[in-house]
Amino acid sequence: MELLLSVTLLVSMVTAVSVLLRVNYDTWLDYRSDNLQNEAAAGVLRHLVRELRQCEEVTAISAGTDNSGSLTARMPSGDSVVWDHSGTNVMYGITTADQLLGNNITGMTFVGYERDGVTVTTVPEDVQCVQVTITYTLSSRSVSARSLTTKVWIRAFI
């Protein structure tokens, strides 16, 4: 009888510990997934800022209301660098956006500003500042839509 009671208590304790460990492991996996999505979005934004600060001019910009935007900029080397949001991917490349820069990104918008930093423009020659907004979704949260926004001044403006 004592042996049966001790085995029953042991099985109960092992079951309780395994349930607790499984819940903690699932929480850790959710956190890791969210963190990877945050880092992917922040990495795309850092890349855009770094490259746009070095460009000489914006040669094409999508409308600020286009949630799947694109941007083309001319670099000091003369190359045209392109960023384009397609589906849930941000593509990047020289002349054409053919390399994956980031994934699981649900939206990317570009708003061009004139030299005063306030007047919105879609004329590429007048763009001296670009506001970039990256939108992404966290799969494990109830409030899942997040966005990162920054403004970047073009280095060589007239």
Solvent accessible surface area in square Angstrom, and as a share of the most:
residue,aa,sasa,rsa
1,M,192,0.86
2,E,148,0.66
3,L,137,0.68
4,L,118,0.59
5,L,111,0.55
6,S,58,0.37
7,V,72,0.41
8,T,72,0.42
9,L,104,0.52
10,L,110,0.55
11,V,89,0.51
12,S,61,0.39
13,M,127,0.57
14,V,90,0.52
15,T,75,0.43
16,A,62,0.48
17,V,80,0.46
18,S,57,0.36
19,V,89,0.51
20,L,109,0.54
21,L,110,0.55
22,R,143,0.52
23,V,85,0.49
24,N,81,0.42
25,Y,106,0.40
26,D,55,0.29
27,T,83,0.48
28,W,124,0.43
29,L,56,0.28
30,D,61,0.32
31,Y,128,0.49
32,R,115,0.42
33,S,41,0.26
34,D,4,0.02
35,N,61,0.31
36,L,113,0.56
37,Q,26,0.12
38,N,43,0.22
39,E,92,0.41
40,A,31,0.24
41,A,0,0.00
42,A,24,0.19
43,G,26,0.25
44,V,2,0.01
45,L,21,0.10
46,R,136,0.50
47,H,22,0.10
48,L,0,0.00
49,V,23,0.13
50,R,138,0.50
51,E,37,0.17
52,L,0,0.00
53,R,130,0.48
54,Q,76,0.34
55,C,0,0.00
56,E,57,0.25
57,E,59,0.26
58,V,1,0.01
59,T,56,0.33
60,A,46,0.35
61,I,23,0.12
62,S,19,0.13
63,A,51,0.40
64,G,29,0.28
65,T,132,0.76
66,D,57,0.30
67,N,85,0.43
68,S,50,0.32
69,G,0,0.00
70,S,41,0.27
71,L,1,0.00
72,T,25,0.15
73,A,0,0.00
74,R,82,0.30
75,M,21,0.09
76,P,82,0.52
77,S,89,0.58
78,G,46,0.44
79,D,57,0.30
80,S,39,0.25
81,V,4,0.02
82,V,21,0.12
83,W,0,0.00
84,D,46,0.24
85,H,9,0.04
86,S,61,0.39
87,G,61,0.59
88,T,69,0.40
89,N,54,0.28
90,V,0,0.00
91,M,44,0.20
92,Y,39,0.15
93,G,0,0.00
94,I,93,0.47
95,T,98,0.57
96,T,82,0.48
97,A,28,0.21
98,D,95,0.49
99,Q,102,0.45
100,L,102,0.51
101,L,51,0.25
102,G,8,0.08
103,N,67,0.34
104,N,76,0.39
105,I,1,0.00
106,T,54,0.31
107,G,0,0.00
108,M,0,0.00
109,T,24,0.14
110,F,0,0.00
111,V,26,0.15
112,G,2,0.02
113,Y,24,0.09
114,E,60,0.27
115,R,141,0.52
116,D,85,0.44
117,G,11,0.10
118,V,117,0.67
119,T,60,0.35
120,V,92,0.53
121,T,12,0.07
122,T,81,0.47
123,V,72,0.41
124,P,32,0.20
125,E,124,0.55
126,D,59,0.31
127,V,3,0.02
128,Q,16,0.07
129,C,0,0.00
130,V,0,0.00
131,Q,43,0.19
132,V,0,0.00
133,T,27,0.16
134,I,0,0.00
135,T,36,0.21
136,Y,8,0.03
137,T,52,0.30
138,L,2,0.01
139,S,88,0.57
140,S,44,0.28
141,R,108,0.40
142,S,119,0.76
143,V,119,0.68
144,S,31,0.20
145,A,73,0.57
146,R,100,0.36
147,S,66,0.42
148,L,54,0.27
149,T,76,0.44
150,T,39,0.23
151,K,95,0.40
152,V,1,0.01
153,W,112,0.39
154,I,3,0.02
155,R,161,0.59
156,A,54,0.42
157,F,97,0.41
158,I,161,0.82
